[in-house]
Amino acid sequence: MTDTSLAIAVLTVSDTRGPEEDTSGDLLVGRLQDAGHRLAERRIVHDDVYAIRAVVSVWIADPDVQVVLTTGGTGFTGRDSTPEALLPLFDKTVDGFGELFRQLSYDEIGSSTIQSRAVAGLANATLVFSMPGSTGACRTAWDGILRNQLDANFKPCNFAELLPRFHETAPVLAKETK
């Protein structure tokens, strides 16, 4: 259990899954609750750029939501649009998330991991992590990356301890007067 319980929202992106078939969402909710975090909200939306962006936009505007986890829509088919929905919302990208996810995934599924467009970023001081829709991929992402990065006790560093600092802004330089 972590010292800091985070409020985490979970979004499943799927044209075919309903609540009964959402094993990936179930896994993420179970993992985050087992780690001592709180489920802020859970939704399922169709794989549509604007539907995805609308839900995530509401969550990143809510100061009570600290982390958003999305599952699904990260592949290469015509309907896979989660990265396109999320990237415009990011103030900063967490490039290492996708890279590390694919490295860990390679050990499990080999070169098929290149078909994952897992992305992450910081949007309005909210962490957003997007992973593939398979339950195995969500397990890999949570167990191999997210569990530790959302745990304030993980050393040498983690995102959980940085959350209060995400609202900082760069100092404005005073204009020179003549």
C-alpha positions in Angstrom: 0.0 0.0 0.0 1.3 3.5 -0.8 1.6 6.5 1.5 -0.3 8.5 -1.0 -3.6 7.2 -2.4 -4.2 8.6 -5.9 -7.6 9.2 -7.6 -7.4 7.2 -10.8 -9.9 7.2 -13.7 -10.1 4.2 -16.1 -11.3 4.5 -19.7 -11.8 1.5 -21.9 -11.8 2.3 -25.6 -13.7 -0.4 -27.6 -16.3 -0.8 -30.3 -17.1 -4.4 -29.1 -16.7 -4.6 -25.3 -19.4 -3.8 -22.7 -19.0 -3.9 -18.9 -19.3 -7.7 -18.8 -16.4 -8.2 -21.4 -14.1 -5.5 -20.1 -11.5 -7.7 -18.6 -8.7 -5.1 -19.2 -10.6 -2.4 -17.3 -11.4 -5.0 -14.6 -7.7 -5.8 -14.3 -6.7 -2.1 -14.0 -9.4 -1.3 -11.4 -8.3 -4.3 -9.4 -4.6 -3.5 -9.6 -5.1 0.2 -8.7 -7.3 -0.7 -5.7 -5.0 -3.4 -4.5 -2.2 -0.8 -4.5 -4.3 1.4 -2.2 -5.5 3.9 -4.8 -9.1 5.1 -5.4 -11.2 4.6 -8.5 -12.3 8.1 -9.5 -14.5 7.0 -12.4 -14.7 4.2 -15.0 -16.1 4.5 -18.5 -16.3 2.6 -21.8 -16.4 4.6 -25.1 -16.3 3.7 -28.7 -13.1 4.1 -30.6 -13.7 7.6 -31.8 -11.2 10.5 -31.4 -13.8 13.0 -30.2 -15.5 10.6 -27.8 -12.2 9.6 -26.2 -11.0 13.2 -26.1 -14.3 14.4 -24.5 -14.1 12.0 -21.6 -10.4 12.5 -21.0 -10.8 16.3 -21.2 -13.4 16.2 -18.5 -11.2 14.1 -16.2 -8.1 16.3 -16.7 -10.1 19.4 -15.9 -11.2 17.8 -12.7 -8.7 18.7 -9.9 -9.8 15.5 -8.0 -8.5 13.2 -10.8 -4.8 12.8 -10.6 -4.2 9.9 -13.1 -6.1 8.6 -16.2 -5.5 5.1 -17.5 -6.8 4.2 -20.9 -6.9 0.8 -22.5 -7.6 0.1 -26.2 -7.4 1.9 -29.5 -3.6 1.9 -29.7 -3.1 -0.3 -32.7 -2.9 0.4 -36.4 -6.4 -0.4 -37.7 -8.6 2.4 -39.1 -10.6 2.6 -35.9 -7.6 2.7 -33.5 -7.4 6.4 -32.6 -6.5 6.7 -28.9 -3.0 8.3 -29.5 -4.6 10.8 -31.9 -7.2 11.7 -29.3 -4.7 12.1 -26.4 -1.6 13.6 -27.9 -3.1 17.1 -28.5 -4.1 17.2 -24.8 -0.6 16.6 -23.6 1.4 19.5 -22.2 4.4 17.1 -21.9 4.9 13.6 -23.2 6.3 10.7 -21.2 8.2 9.2 -24.0 9.8 6.5 -21.8 6.4 4.9 -21.1 5.8 3.7 -24.6 9.5 2.7 -25.0 9.6 0.8 -21.8 6.2 -0.8 -22.4 7.4 -2.1 -25.8 10.6 -3.4 -24.2 8.7 -5.3 -21.5 6.1 -6.5 -24.0 8.9 -7.8 -26.4 9.7 -10.5 -23.8 6.1 -11.7 -23.9 5.0 -11.3 -27.5 8.2 -10.8 -29.5 8.3 -8.4 -32.4 4.5 -8.0 -32.4 5.1 -5.3 -29.8 5.9 -2.8 -32.5 2.2 -2.8 -33.3 1.5 -1.0 -30.0 1.3 2.7 -29.9 1.2 3.0 -26.1 1.6 6.7 -25.1 1.7 8.8 -22.0 1.8 12.4 -21.0 1.0 15.1 -18.6 -2.2 17.1 -19.3 -3.3 19.9 -17.1 -1.2 18.4 -14.2 -2.9 15.0 -14.7 -0.9 11.9 -15.7 -2.4 10.1 -18.6 -1.2 6.6 -19.6 -2.6 4.8 -22.6 -2.0 1.1 -23.2 -3.3 -1.6 -25.6 -6.6 -3.2 -25.0 -5.5 -6.7 -24.2 -5.6 -7.8 -20.6 -2.1 -9.1 -20.9 -0.9 -5.7 -22.1 -2.6 -3.9 -19.2 -1.0 -6.4 -16.8 2.4 -5.8 -18.3 2.0 -2.0 -18.1 0.7 -2.0 -14.5 3.1 -4.6 -13.1 6.1 -3.5 -15.0 5.7 0.3 -14.9 2.7 1.9 -13.4 2.6 0.1 -10.0 6.0 1.6 -9.1 5.6 5.0 -10.8 2.3 5.6 -8.9 3.8 4.5 -5.6 5.3 7.3 -3.5 7.5 4.8 -1.8 9.3 3.6 -4.9 12.9 4.8 -5.1 14.9 6.4 -6.6 12.0 8.4 -8.0 8.3 8.1 -9.0 5.5 10.2 -10.5 3.4 10.0 -7.3 5.8 12.2 -5.3 6.0 14.7 -8.2 2.2 15.2 -8.5 2.1 18.3 -6.2 4.8 20.0 -8.4 2.9 19.5 -11.7 1.1 22.7 -11.2 4.3 24.7 -11.0 4.9 27.2 -13.8 8.2 28.7 -15.0 9.0 32.1 -13.6 8.2 35.0 -15.8 11.3 36.9 -16.7 10.9 40.6 -16.0 11.1 42.8 -19.2 14.0 45.1 -19.3 13.1 48.7 -19.1 15.0 51.4 -20.9 
